[in-house]
Amino acid sequence: MTDFSPPLSGVLQPPPGCPAHRTALYTEDFAADPHTVYDDLRRHGPTAPVDIAPSVPATLVTGYQCALHVLKDPGLFVKDSRPWQDTVPQDSPILAVVSWRPNALFADGVAHARLRDAVSSSLRGVDLMVLRTQVTEIADTLIAGFADSGRVDLLHDYAKPLALAVFTRLFGCPHDLGQRLMVDTQAIFDGADPEQANARLGHTLSELIDLKRRRPGRDVVTRLMQHPARLSQEELAANLLVMMGAGSEPEANLIGNALYRLLTDTAVADDVAEGTMPVEDALDTVLWRDPPMSNYLLTFPTGDVDLDGVCLAAGQPVVISIAAANTDPTLPPGQRNRAHLAFSAGVHACPAQQMARLIASAAIDTLLDRLHGLRLDPASGPPRWRAAPFTRGLTALPAVFPPPVRPAPEPSTSGATS
């Protein structure tokens, strides 16, 4: 078996397991240029030692085939984080994200199958044609609010409010309650006051469940509550958190990352403008390289395991780097299919990926149809990426465009004589 020691170069190296060997995934430097970091980590092979938070070590899977191996062996690599999470410092900014909850994300075996069926069934009730129409209507309303100004923050004025509005419709959720859920979800992913954000999320989700008990509707939450699995109050809140977490913050970042790609990659932008690349395919260029969940999918070996020559200890976290695996240099060049891991793989693959793609493509199509000459705001400097170990998203995306020309009003005929 190999270890994680770098090659000797005439200087005594720190012993294996020393913090000097581990790469931090939560810093500004990592956020600014993660792919250079991934290239450096590949010197270890398809897995590498990292810190996902201060004093929280993990093994990061950077190889595509190695990632598939882990994701498609749920008997050996389980999702239950409880045996490990007690070792995470209680003030760790990631604790709220990695702590076990009774939902499909952290469940295994029969428990997972039961919860997964409830979630999938509640999502299957969404009419995708109606959803596309709703996304377009929401997008038109948002665009009308800033079209005359000639400038917009495409993340905060468009992608985020659009994702929130779609989410509140799908979940039959009042706007103010949905706003609180989205803000606290981002706070958890960013590690900003996670304990308080987690407490607020629990309270708000309970509010939503109580509301739906009083006023059921034709929405995802009501269908989840009425599923034959008869989820408990705790299970309802935990599974709504997964769906809401995947349906708001990552969706907004997918739209934002895709718009950034279109505004900075001339080849992709030209192909979309000329109609040779549908927006759906342009989304895949983003999902390959800058997926909104870039390093996540935590699993835990049930026993000591040799993974491609590296010994992984039982119960220690193995994190799939979706972005690194997708850009594995051993993959065929120029791949444009949808074999990326942005929506995971195996039994835990995202059940809402068709919806996520539809929302993002409709939002981008509508924006490009309504506004022409869209470009990054040169006065704002280069956009910055948020420093977060699991997500990939911008802090802002300021853009400018020529305001649309409005037709001149008809001359008034009041007071005219015959």
C-alpha positions as CSV (number, residue, x, y, z in Angstrom):
1,M,0.0,0.0,0.0
2,T,1.1,3.6,-0.5
3,D,0.9,6.4,1.9
4,F,0.4,10.1,1.4
5,S,4.1,11.1,1.9
6,P,5.5,13.3,-0.9
7,P,8.7,12.1,-2.5
8,L,11.9,12.8,-0.6
9,S,14.0,15.5,-2.1
10,G,17.0,15.6,0.2
11,V,15.0,17.3,3.0
12,L,13.4,15.4,5.8
13,Q,9.7,15.3,5.2
14,P,7.1,15.5,8.0
15,P,5.7,12.0,8.8
16,P,2.5,10.8,7.2
17,G,-0.6,12.2,8.9
18,C,1.1,15.5,9.8
19,P,-1.1,18.5,9.1
20,A,1.6,19.7,6.7
21,H,0.5,17.0,4.3
22,R,-3.1,18.2,4.2
23,T,-4.5,20.7,1.8
24,A,-7.2,23.1,3.1
25,L,-10.4,23.3,1.0
26,Y,-11.9,26.2,3.0
27,T,-9.6,29.1,2.1
28,E,-9.8,32.1,-0.2
29,D,-6.8,30.8,-2.1
30,F,-8.5,27.5,-2.8
31,A,-11.8,29.2,-3.9
32,A,-9.9,31.5,-6.3
33,D,-8.2,28.6,-8.2
34,P,-9.4,25.1,-7.1
35,H,-8.4,23.4,-10.3
36,T,-4.7,24.2,-9.8
37,V,-5.1,22.7,-6.3
38,Y,-6.7,19.6,-7.8
39,D,-3.8,19.2,-10.2
40,D,-1.4,19.4,-7.3
41,L,-3.4,16.8,-5.3
42,R,-3.3,14.4,-8.2
43,R,0.4,13.7,-7.4
44,H,-1.0,11.5,-4.6
45,G,-3.0,9.4,-7.1
46,P,-6.8,9.3,-7.2
47,T,-7.2,10.2,-3.6
48,A,-5.5,12.9,-1.5
49,P,-5.4,14.1,2.2
50,V,-7.3,17.3,2.8
51,D,-8.9,19.4,5.6
52,I,-12.5,20.2,4.9
53,A,-12.5,22.6,7.9
54,P,-9.9,23.5,10.6
55,S,-8.9,20.3,12.4
56,V,-11.2,18.2,10.3
57,P,-9.2,15.8,8.1
58,A,-10.7,13.8,5.2
59,T,-9.7,11.9,2.2
60,L,-10.6,13.6,-1.1
61,V,-11.4,11.5,-4.1
62,T,-10.1,13.2,-7.2
63,G,-10.2,10.3,-9.7
64,Y,-13.3,9.7,-11.8
65,Q,-13.2,5.9,-11.8
66,C,-12.3,5.9,-8.1
67,A,-15.3,8.2,-7.4
68,L,-17.6,5.8,-9.2
69,H,-16.2,2.9,-7.3
70,V,-17.1,4.7,-4.0
71,L,-20.5,5.9,-5.1
72,K,-21.6,2.6,-6.5
73,D,-20.6,0.5,-3.5
74,P,-23.1,1.5,-0.8
75,G,-22.4,-1.6,1.2
76,L,-18.8,-0.7,1.8
77,F,-19.1,3.1,1.8
78,V,-22.1,4.2,3.9
79,K,-23.6,7.6,4.5
80,D,-24.3,7.5,8.2
81,S,-22.1,10.1,9.8
82,R,-23.0,9.5,13.4
83,P,-19.9,7.4,14.4
84,W,-17.6,10.1,13.1
85,Q,-19.3,13.4,13.7
86,D,-18.6,13.4,17.5
87,T,-14.9,13.8,16.5
88,V,-15.6,17.1,14.8
89,P,-14.9,20.1,16.9
90,Q,-18.2,21.4,18.3
91,D,-17.5,24.9,17.0
92,S,-16.6,23.7,13.5
93,P,-18.3,25.7,10.7
94,I,-19.2,22.5,8.8
95,L,-20.9,20.6,11.7
96,A,-24.4,21.6,10.6
97,V,-23.7,20.3,7.1
98,V,-22.2,17.0,8.0
99,S,-24.2,16.0,11.0
100,W,-26.6,13.1,10.6
101,R,-30.3,13.7,10.1
102,P,-33.1,11.2,9.4
103,N,-33.2,11.9,5.7
104,A,-32.4,10.1,2.5
105,L,-29.0,11.8,2.2
106,F,-27.6,10.2,5.4
107,A,-29.6,6.9,5.2
108,D,-28.4,3.5,4.1
109,G,-30.1,0.2,3.0
110,V,-33.8,-0.2,3.8
111,A,-34.1,3.1,5.6
112,H,-32.7,4.9,2.5
113,A,-35.0,3.1,0.2
114,R,-38.0,4.1,2.2
115,L,-37.1,7.8,2.5
116,R,-35.9,8.0,-1.1
117,D,-39.2,6.7,-2.4
118,A,-41.1,9.3,-0.4
119,V,-38.9,12.1,-1.7
120,S,-38.9,10.9,-5.3
121,S,-42.7,10.4,-5.3
122,S,-43.3,13.9,-4.0
123,L,-41.1,15.3,-6.8
124,R,-42.7,13.2,-9.6
125,G,-45.9,15.1,-9.0
126,V,-44.4,18.2,-10.5
127,D,-45.6,18.9,-14.1
128,L,-42.4,19.9,-16.0
129,M,-44.3,21.8,-18.7
130,V,-46.0,23.9,-16.1
131,L,-42.7,24.3,-14.3
132,R,-41.0,25.7,-17.4
133,T,-43.9,28.2,-17.9
134,Q,-43.6,29.3,-14.2
135,V,-39.8,29.8,-14.4
136,T,-40.3,31.9,-17.6
137,E,-42.9,34.0,-15.9
138,I,-40.8,34.5,-12.8
139,A,-37.8,35.4,-15.0
140,D,-39.8,37.9,-17.0
141,T,-41.0,39.6,-13.8
142,L,-37.4,39.9,-12.4
143,I,-36.0,41.2,-15.7
144,A,-38.7,43.8,-16.0
145,G,-37.5,45.1,-12.6
146,F,-34.0,46.0,-13.8
147,A,-34.2,46.1,-17.6
148,D,-34.4,49.9,-17.8
149,S,-31.3,50.5,-15.6
150,G,-28.8,48.8,-17.9
151,R,-27.1,47.0,-15.0
152,V,-27.8,44.1,-12.8
153,D,-26.1,41.8,-10.3
154,L,-27.0,38.5,-12.0
155,L,-26.6,36.5,-8.9
156,H,-28.4,38.6,-6.3
157,D,-30.9,40.3,-8.5
158,Y,-31.7,37.3,-10.8
159,A,-30.4,33.8,-10.0
160,K,-31.1,33.8,-6.2
161,P,-34.6,35.5,-6.3
162,L,-35.6,33.2,-9.2
163,A,-34.5,30.1,-7.4
164,L,-36.3,31.3,-4.3
165,A,-39.5,32.1,-6.2
166,V,-39.5,28.7,-7.9
167,F,-38.9,27.0,-4.6
168,T,-41.7,28.7,-2.9
169,R,-44.2,27.8,-5.7
170,L,-43.1,24.1,-5.7
171,F,-43.3,23.8,-2.0
172,G,-46.5,25.9,-1.5
173,C,-44.4,28.1,0.8
174,P,-45.1,31.7,1.7
175,H,-42.4,34.0,0.3
176,D,-41.1,35.4,3.6
177,L,-40.8,31.8,5.0
178,G,-39.0,30.7,1.9
179,Q,-36.6,33.7,2.1
180,R,-35.7,32.7,5.7
181,L,-35.0,29.1,4.6
182,M,-32.8,30.1,1.7
183,V,-30.7,32.6,3.8
184,D,-30.1,30.1,6.5
185,T,-29.3,27.3,4.0
186,Q,-26.6,29.5,2.5
187,A,-25.3,30.3,6.0
188,I,-24.9,26.6,6.8
189,F,-23.0,25.9,3.6
190,D,-20.8,28.9,4.1
191,G,-20.2,28.1,7.7
192,A,-21.5,31.5,8.8
193,D,-23.0,31.1,12.3
194,P,-24.0,27.5,11.5
195,E,-25.4,26.7,15.0
196,Q,-27.8,29.6,15.0
197,A,-28.7,29.0,11.3
198,N,-29.3,25.3,12.0
199,A,-31.6,26.2,14.9
200,R,-33.5,28.8,12.7
201,L,-33.9,26.2,9.9
202,G,-35.4,23.7,12.3
203,H,-37.9,26.2,13.6
204,T,-38.8,27.5,10.1
205,L,-39.3,24.0,8.7
206,S,-41.6,23.2,11.6
207,E,-43.6,26.3,10.7
208,L,-43.9,25.1,7.1
209,I,-45.0,21.6,8.2
210,D,-47.6,23.0,10.6
211,L,-48.9,25.3,7.8
212,K,-49.3,22.4,5.4
213,R,-51.1,20.3,8.1
214,R,-53.6,23.1,8.4
215,R,-53.8,24.0,4.7
216,P,-52.7,21.1,2.4
217,G,-52.2,21.9,-1.2
218,R,-51.1,20.5,-4.6
219,D,-47.4,20.9,-3.7
220,V,-44.3,18.9,-2.9
221,V,-44.6,19.3,0.9
222,T,-48.1,18.1,1.0
223,R,-47.3,15.1,-1.2
224,L,-44.4,14.2,1.0
225,M,-46.6,14.4,4.1
226,Q,-49.3,12.2,2.5
227,H,-46.8,9.5,1.3
228,P,-47.6,6.0,2.5
229,A,-44.2,5.9,4.2
230,R,-45.9,8.1,6.9
231,L,-42.8,10.2,7.7
232,S,-42.5,11.4,11.3
233,Q,-42.3,15.1,12.1
234,E,-38.5,14.9,12.4
235,E,-38.2,12.9,9.1
236,L,-40.4,15.4,7.3
237,A,-38.3,18.3,8.4
238,A,-35.0,16.5,7.6
239,N,-36.1,15.5,4.1
240,L,-37.5,18.9,3.3
241,L,-34.2,20.3,4.3
242,V,-32.4,18.1,1.7
243,M,-34.9,19.1,-1.0
244,M,-34.8,22.7,-0.1
245,G,-31.0,22.8,0.2
246,A,-30.7,21.2,-3.2
247,G,-33.4,23.3,-4.8
248,S,-32.4,26.8,-3.7
249,E,-28.8,27.6,-3.0
250,P,-27.2,25.1,-5.4
251,E,-29.8,26.0,-8.1
252,A,-28.9,29.7,-7.8
253,N,-25.2,28.9,-8.1
254,L,-25.8,26.7,-11.1
255,I,-27.5,29.6,-12.9
256,G,-24.9,32.1,-11.7
257,N,-21.9,29.8,-12.7
258,A,-23.5,29.2,-16.1
259,L,-24.1,32.9,-16.7
260,Y,-20.5,33.6,-15.7
261,R,-19.3,31.0,-18.2
262,L,-21.3,32.5,-21.0
263,L,-20.0,36.0,-20.2
264,T,-16.3,34.9,-20.1
265,D,-16.0,32.0,-22.5
266,T,-16.4,33.4,-26.0
267,A,-16.5,29.9,-27.7
268,V,-19.4,28.7,-25.6
269,A,-21.2,32.1,-25.8
270,D,-20.9,32.1,-29.6
271,D,-22.1,28.5,-30.0
272,V,-25.2,29.4,-27.8
273,A,-25.8,32.6,-29.7
274,E,-25.5,30.9,-33.1
275,G,-27.8,28.0,-32.0
276,T,-25.1,25.3,-32.5
277,M,-25.1,24.6,-28.7
278,P,-28.4,24.6,-26.8
279,V,-28.3,26.2,-23.4
280,E,-28.9,22.7,-22.0
281,D,-25.5,21.6,-23.4
282,A,-23.9,24.8,-22.2
283,L,-25.0,23.9,-18.7
284,D,-23.1,20.6,-19.0
285,T,-19.8,22.5,-19.6
286,V,-20.4,24.1,-16.2
287,L,-21.5,20.9,-14.5
288,W,-18.3,19.3,-15.7
289,R,-15.9,22.0,-14.4
290,D,-17.7,24.2,-11.9
291,P,-20.7,22.2,-10.4
292,P,-22.5,24.1,-7.6
293,M,-21.7,21.3,-5.2
294,S,-18.0,20.8,-6.0
295,N,-16.7,18.7,-3.0
296,Y,-19.4,16.8,-1.1
297,L,-21.0,13.3,-1.1
298,L,-19.4,12.3,2.2
299,T,-19.2,8.5,2.7
300,F,-17.6,6.4,5.5
301,P,-15.9,3.0,4.9
302,T,-17.5,0.3,7.1
303,G,-14.0,-1.3,7.6
304,D,-10.4,-0.6,6.7
305,V,-10.2,-0.6,2.9
306,D,-7.6,-0.5,0.2
307,L,-8.8,2.1,-2.3
308,D,-6.4,2.1,-5.3
309,G,-3.4,1.4,-3.1
310,V,-4.3,3.8,-0.3
311,C,-5.5,2.5,3.1
312,L,-8.7,4.2,4.3
313,A,-9.5,3.8,7.9
314,A,-13.0,2.5,8.9
315,G,-15.4,5.3,9.8
316,Q,-13.2,8.2,8.5
317,P,-14.7,10.6,5.9
318,V,-14.2,10.1,2.2
319,V,-15.3,13.2,0.2
320,I,-16.0,13.0,-3.5
321,S,-14.5,15.9,-5.3
322,I,-17.1,16.2,-8.1
323,A,-15.2,19.0,-9.8
324,A,-11.8,17.1,-9.6
325,A,-13.3,13.8,-10.8
326,N,-15.0,15.5,-13.7
327,T,-11.8,17.0,-14.8
328,D,-9.7,13.9,-14.3
329,P,-7.0,14.1,-17.0
330,T,-7.4,10.3,-17.7
331,L,-11.0,11.0,-19.1
332,P,-11.3,11.3,-22.9
333,P,-10.7,14.9,-24.0
334,G,-13.6,17.1,-25.2
335,Q,-16.3,15.0,-23.5
336,R,-19.7,16.7,-23.9
337,N,-22.0,14.0,-22.7
338,R,-23.8,13.9,-19.3
339,A,-21.6,11.3,-17.6
340,H,-20.4,14.0,-15.2
341,L,-20.9,13.4,-11.4
342,A,-22.6,16.8,-10.7
343,F,-25.8,14.9,-9.6
344,S,-23.8,12.0,-8.0
345,A,-24.2,8.4,-9.1
346,G,-25.5,5.1,-7.7
347,V,-28.4,4.8,-5.3
348,H,-27.9,8.3,-3.9
349,A,-28.0,10.1,-7.3
350,C,-30.1,13.2,-7.2
351,P,-33.8,12.5,-7.9
352,A,-34.4,16.0,-9.1
353,Q,-31.7,16.5,-11.7
354,Q,-34.2,16.9,-14.6
355,M,-36.0,19.6,-12.7
356,A,-32.7,21.3,-11.8
357,R,-31.6,21.4,-15.4
358,L,-35.0,22.6,-16.6
359,I,-35.1,25.5,-14.1
360,A,-31.5,26.6,-15.0
361,S,-32.0,26.3,-18.8
362,A,-35.3,28.2,-18.7
363,A,-33.9,31.0,-16.6
364,I,-30.9,31.4,-18.9
365,D,-32.8,31.1,-22.1
366,T,-35.3,33.8,-20.9
367,L,-32.5,36.2,-19.9
368,L,-30.6,35.9,-23.1
369,D,-33.8,36.3,-25.1
370,R,-34.8,39.5,-23.3
371,L,-31.4,41.2,-22.9
372,H,-28.9,41.6,-25.6
373,G,-25.3,42.8,-25.3
374,L,-25.0,41.5,-21.7
375,R,-21.4,41.6,-20.4
376,L,-19.5,41.7,-17.1
377,D,-19.5,45.2,-15.5
378,P,-15.9,46.4,-16.2
379,A,-16.1,48.8,-13.3
380,S,-16.6,46.0,-10.7
381,G,-13.3,44.1,-11.2
382,P,-13.1,40.4,-11.5
383,P,-15.8,38.4,-9.7
384,R,-14.8,36.5,-6.5
385,W,-15.7,33.0,-5.5
386,R,-17.0,32.2,-2.1
387,A,-14.6,30.4,0.3
388,A,-16.5,27.3,1.2
389,P,-15.3,23.7,1.1
390,F,-18.4,22.0,-0.4
391,T,-20.0,24.6,-2.7
392,R,-18.8,26.5,-5.8
393,G,-20.5,29.9,-6.2
394,L,-19.7,33.5,-6.8
395,T,-20.0,36.3,-4.2
396,A,-21.7,38.5,-6.9
397,L,-22.0,38.8,-10.7
398,P,-22.4,42.4,-11.8
399,A,-23.2,42.9,-15.4
400,V,-24.2,45.7,-17.8
401,F,-26.3,45.8,-21.0
402,P,-27.9,48.4,-23.3
403,P,-31.4,49.1,-22.0
404,P,-34.0,47.9,-24.4
405,V,-35.4,50.6,-26.7
406,R,-39.0,51.4,-25.9
407,P,-41.4,52.5,-28.6
408,A,-42.2,56.2,-28.6
409,P,-45.6,57.0,-27.3
410,E,-48.3,57.9,-29.8
411,P,-48.8,61.7,-30.1
412,S,-51.7,62.9,-28.0
413,T,-54.8,64.0,-29.9
414,S,-56.5,65.6,-26.9
415,G,-57.8,69.1,-27.7
416,A,-57.7,68.5,-31.4
417,T,-60.6,70.0,-33.5
418,S,-62.3,68.6,-36.5
